[in-house]
Each structure stands twice: as C-alpha cells, then as structure tokens.
Amino acid sequence: MQSFNNKLKTWLATQCQMLGGVSAAMLVQVNNGTQHLLARWPGADAISEPLRMLLAQVVIKQRLQLEQVDEHHYRLAHPLIIDGNFWGVVALEVSVADKKALTGMLKELKLGQFWLQFLLHQQSDSPPLEREVQEVPATTPAADYQLAALQLGTILLKENSLQEVAISLVNMVASQLGATRVSLGLLHKQTLRLQAVSYSAHFDPRTQAMQAVTEAMNEALEQGLRISYSPMEPADETMAVAITRAHQQLQQSQQLQSVSSFPIRKGDRLLGVLTIELDKQTKLSQTQQLFIQAALHFAGGLIALRQDAGAGFKQLVARSIGQRMQRWFGVDAWRSRVVLAAALLLLMGLFVPISYRITADARLQTSEKYLVVSPQDGYLGEVLVRPGDSVTKAALLASLKDEDLLLERRKLASQVQRYRQAYDAALANSDRVEAAIANAQMDQAAIQLRLIEQQLQRTQLLAPIDGIIVSDDISQKQGAPVKQGDVLFELAAANDFIVQLFVDERDIAALVPGQEGQVKLSSLPNQLFSARVKTITPISEVREGRNYFRVELLLMADAASDDDSIKNLLRPGMTGSGKITVGKRALGWIWFHDLWHWLRLSLWW
C-alpha cells in the first residue's frame, strides 16, 4: 500500500498531467501558520524561488494569485478549501498558447480539489496503525482506484480515435486489476464486434477463444445485465436469475477462476460490453467493481462521442429515431404511449366528416311593411295607438283635426241650397239664362262639398292590414302640424317574418338559396326555429372593421313556428344567432380552414 504522502504525490502528478503544459508544481499544507511541503512535481527537481514567493502571498491573502512571466508562461497559486477551511495551496508554473486556457485550468483544479478532499477524509477515517503500514496488500484500496480512474480518464481523452480509446481502456483495466485478459466489444448496426483485447495489438475474432469471448459478451448484452461467473463462488440474487451458460463455457475452455461482463451504456443507449477474465481471483472485489463502473461511466460517454463523430448522417438519424421510439414504446414509457395514442386518435379525428354550419348574427324582420301617411295638410288630432300595439285591419289609428273642414262643409252646403233656390226661381219665371247660371253654380258647389266630405273621411287614419305598430311614438305630438305625405305610422305584418343574417364575407361563398338552418333568438332562448335561405343580397355593411353580407331566411313551418303562443311573442327587431348547414366537411378543415385561407391571402403576390 502506498503511504499517504505517496497518494498526495500521485494526486499532484495526475493533476499536472491532466492540465498539460505544467513545468513545475508543489503542494503545501498550511497548519497554524506553518507550511509543510507534501509533494512536488516533477520528482526531485528544484522548485523556483518566485513560485515559493507567490505561494506565500496565497497563504497570507487566502485567494488566487496569478503572475505572468512572459506572453505564454504564467505562475499561479490556488488556495485549497477543504470542508470550508483553508487547508493549503497548490502552486504551478504553466505554459499556455492563450491566456483564455487558464480559465479551463482553474476549473480542473477545482474538480481535483474534490479528489484531494476524498483522500483526506479516508486518511482521517483510517485506524492510526493502518496509516503507517508500508506493505502492499492483496487488494488495491479505494483511493488508489479512484486515482486510477482519474488517470484512465486523462489517458482516454488524449486518444485520437475510437480504436485507440478501446485499446487504452482494456490495457489500463487489465493492468489495474491484474486480469488475464480484458476484451471490449462494441455494437455496430445492432451487431456486436470485438473491438480490442488487452496486450494484443492484433487478434483474430474467428479463433475459438475470441468466439467464446464474443458469445459471453452477447449473453450479457441480450440480458442487459452485469454477469459474473465463478465455480468457486455462490451466485448472488442477481446472478441466480441470469443466464450464464456462455460465461461458464468460456471459464471452462480457458481454465479461469472467474469471468465477468459489464455492459457499457451512455444514458439509455447500450454501447457494448467489457469482459474481464481472471485466473488468480475467484471474483472481483467490491472496490474493483466500483473502479470498473467509474471507468466505464467515463469511457461510455467518450465511446459514444467517438462513434457519433465517425457515424454517417443516416446512422445518426436512425439512432436518434430508435432512441426516441424506445422512449415512446419502452416498458416504462406508458405515459408516452398514452400521449401518442391520444395524438393518433386526434389525427384520425381530423379526417372525420361532420356537418359544417356557418354561424352568424340574426335579426328578425317582417316580410311586409306598410306606411300610414298624412293624406293632407292639417293638424294631428287624437292618437289611439302606440309602438308595439297589435291592430286589426281598418282599426282607427289616429285622426286629424277637422274643425276647418266642418266649417267649410257647412259653408258649401248653404251655397248649394242657395243656388238650388235661385235655380228653382229662374225656372218659375221661365228665365232660362238665370236658370242655367244657377244650375252651374249649384253643381260647382256640390263638387266642392263632395271634396270636403272626402277630406273629412281621410282625417280618420285606419290600419291597412293586421299588424304591429313599429314606428316611433307620436302620441305626444297631438296638435302638431303635419303635411301631406308625412309618415305617421309604420305597420309590420304580424304573422309573416323573415330573418336577416349578417354573414362574414369569408363564408358567403358557401351559401346558396335553399340551404336549411336554425335560428335562436335572444329573447326566446328555449325555442329553436327552422329556416331556409331565401335570398343572398349584395348589400353589405361594416361591423367591427369587417365586412358582412345580408342573407334573408324564411321561417319554416314547424311545431315552434305554428304555435300561436310563440308566434304572438315574436317581434320585429329581435336579435339572436343563426346557423346554416352547408354540407359535410372534415373536422380538421373546419378547425383550420380560416387559418389556411388567411395564409393563402397573406402570402399571395
């Protein structure tokens, strides 16, 4: 076993190798103001005096110190904080091509500080006697394997190809474990290929030994499990359910003590298998297994990166699709399957044809309207009706004042009587000339009298039809002068209604006369009226910045429209909503046709 100081020297050497460009380094512990040099690198080389002075500044200020020697050479001293306390300093002389590389070095030093903290904790937890033991035990301690894993990562990062990474991995693992042989197999297009064998620059995968190793790898790969087989050790719970036949054949054919296979993964992606053959150990220790797992965890990411870098575009796409399908349809991907099933059902539903109805604002109007106008100049007399009143045909609506006409009638009646007497006297005297004149005057007065009689009759304003008063209220205008032709009343037919729809110009092309629909009025929300398109008018109006066309509908005979109690509630001017069925369309078209039409119009040139 290495002494604790040797571990610190190994840690410092590993840090220097990982950083690269380090020409000198020293690790100093500060305890109660006293500095203890624990390790230096390289070996016994002398440390420069400027580096010691820079280290002293860190001890005083307890913060990073950086000193530039020239354009590419720097000295830096980094404080080491262990468990929140200032423990010591690591000082380095480095050469870099660019000053920006110093930032990466500082990050690496901070990561290395965690390894140092682990070593210190292990040393403090060890029994006092164990710290002084210098002999090498049968197994390598956990700290050494942690450093070995760190060294392995450093070595693998320096390799330039996947093949070099594989060779370095198997050789390093075999060296650390003292294994007879370590083999690495990687998946290529769903086929496992033997990639590297420890201490063998060239090997033939067709030999019986290599085929046995490949069979053992495939056995672990197909089950996705770590498999360890040894005839001298009882199988644990995991191995009790695993198939180990290929491992048993490999152990017997090569006369080994144990055979172990470790799947290599990058996340959910299976990359390959590492097989370890031992002829001196019956099984791997817990510490050795942790080392292998740490090494494969780091190597898995690097192998995946190398494979992706060397893969073609088609392979990357196929792999990405395969991984996504695995996430969607894997054993634990029930949520994704539910979401996918719902999405497929929705997609299929978009093509289901359903009735497509155009919705628009509706307003109730009568099919016929009549105007009651003033027949002559005069003054408004008594008004008997108000807006909304229902009237029957020939019902008296209002009257004009007739005092002047009555006086005129009396005057003309007396003139007619006087001319008749004059006529009779002329006939008695046989005065034909006077008789003719009196007769002519009597006829003229009679005609004027008949005209006055007609004017008196027209002072009574009668309803021309059965209907409803829909004009403004004039009951408060009695005695006001009116002129001939002034509109006094507006009557709407009570039983014959039409519905005006205001259809958006984007939907007007789908409407044709004869299409049927339904209308619901705001004042009668529980009643649904059937209607049919009668006329599509060219009259439009602007509402809220959009253009709408008027479409006239006829109310159709049904239970609702034939009910007298309902018909009596209908009033011109009621508003509501109308829906016209224009045929069947796919559900997706109904949802998205407005957006599609807008895009076509917006992108047109």
WOJOWO-V436755 format. One record per run of one state. SS is the DSSP state (A for helix, B for strand, O for the rest). FROM is the first residue (numbers start at 1). TO is the last residue. Records with the same first field share a line. If there is no record, write none. Layout:
SS = FROM-TO, FROM-TO
//
This chain:
O = 1-3, 20-21, 32-33, 42-48, 62-64, 69-72, 83-84, 96-100, 126-129, 133-141, 159-161, 178-180, 189-190, 198-199, 201-207, 224-226, 230-236, 241-244, 255-257, 267-268, 279-285, 311-312, 330-333, 350-352, 367-368, 374-377, 384-389, 392-395, 401-402, 429-431, 459-459, 463-466, 470-474, 478-480, 483-486, 494-496, 505-507, 511-515, 522-523, 544-545, 556-558, 563-563, 568-574, 603-605
A = 4-19, 49-61, 101-125, 130-132, 142-158, 162-177, 208-223, 237-240, 245-254, 286-310, 313-329, 334-349, 403-428, 432-458, 475-477, 508-510, 559-562, 564-567, 587-602
B = 22-31, 34-41, 65-68, 73-82, 85-95, 181-188, 191-197, 200-200, 227-229, 258-266, 269-278, 353-366, 369-373, 378-383, 390-391, 396-400, 460-462, 467-469, 481-482, 487-493, 497-504, 516-521, 524-543, 546-555, 575-586
//
